[in-house]
């Protein structure tokens, strides 16, 4: 009979002692490793100038005479010349010991902090910081960045941002790339002063008030922007592929009431070309990222109502310019709303300040403000006009009320008056005669914002003035430009000849006066994306006409 063998093992006293000793040694080594990893130095011979506190996760510090980054604990001391940085998903703030000056560091940001007998200053190296100065007027903080000094005065608050800077660049091991510094003043005022690179003397000084934004530095080229965007997208795709089970954090919707201003001392419209219907066309334009006009990494939903205000001084007569926001979805440009033209009052005169406000209703979602751009452009002549003292301001008026309309009522009347006006040339095909001269006016500037013009509405349009050249015929168009729609609601199948004002030619330099009543055959759903066009067919004139004393009157019968 076979007996069952016992497999139970019992520790003897020697084995037990060895197990206990090894466990204690492992615990001690783990403790020493943890303490070394999280240790930080206290300077016994130097007074701290500030303290650092954590809002999320932690931060690191490096002494001015050290190459080692230390992980700090909450309420750690900061000494003169220390560099402080935050990593991804970390936020911290530092406060000077003897004043009410606070510097908040958002994630992936870096500063170097200094204090002398009569001045507190910071070298801003990269990321995004928010400076709050609640001290008196005599106590200001100097921020050095991009060859400029930024003085944040007492009772002021400002946000300053720079692209991420690598640790090697921050440590001086490699040259930091030039880029644009953005100063956004939340309250109070900030002084930005440029320095002469040769002798460190003071240069131009700009005062930035609450609600204003100032940019300075070197803009990245389109090639650099494209390369950065492709690299970021590649990295994002790689991270998502490696972590398929990690949910992606959705972008937040922009807040109602957000107002930002893009301010430049001067901005030149750049030459731009593209091919349309087999014909190379061109315009002059500049772009502003929507993140600079609203908020970063935000969604602006369809139906949102934005108020866009553009002001400045043109270097030459500017007949018109158009405002267009592109969604930038999937790396491809697509317009988010109808073109908004700005020649409602003739043209902008050389050297004369202008200020234009336009309501814009989105027909498509902007899925990421950091990938969407506002384009301001014109197609005039062959020169790149410069706008000095340029300000582009956006106010998010509503997120859902842009398409709420009221019906146009009878008895309405409106007259557009132009002392002198030059129609612009619009090329629409590939043939020699496939172009028009026209005047475009957004219908919200005629009939009011968010108005629907029902089918069956009768509108009398009267035109008078003088033309510099003989015109065989001209006609009006009332365009519904909702989304991808482009429909003249005054005609059937764009029978523009049937809508002409007169069958007889209009003589050059002889006053003319025409009036005609039109039926709206299909409704114009919202004047915010409608357009009135006064069209002179290109084949009917020998040269571009110029109008003087032009009056266009609209009467709803």
Protein Blocks (a to p, Z undefined) as FASTA:
>chain_A
ZZdddfbdcddfklmmmmmmmmmmmmmmmmmmmmmmmgccddfkbccfbdcddfbhcadd
ddfkbcbdcdddehiacdehiacdddehiacddddfkbccdcdddehiacdddddfkbcc
dddfbhjdddddfbdfklccdddeehiacdddehiacddddddddfklmnopaccddddd
ddddfbhcdddddddfklopacddddddehiacdedjdddfklmmmmmmmmmmmmmmmmm
mmmmbccdddddddehiacddddfbdcdddddddeehiacddddddddfklmmcghiadd
ehiacddddddddfbdcfbdcddddekighiacdfbdcddfklnopadehiacddddddd
dfbdcfbfklcccdddddehjbdcddehiacddddfbfklmmpccdddehiacddddfba
cdddddfbfbfklccddddddfklmnoghiacdehiacddddedddfbdcfbdcdddddf
ehjbccdfkbghhiaklmpfbfbdcdehiacddddddddfbdcfbfklgccdddddfklp
fbdcddehiacddddZZ
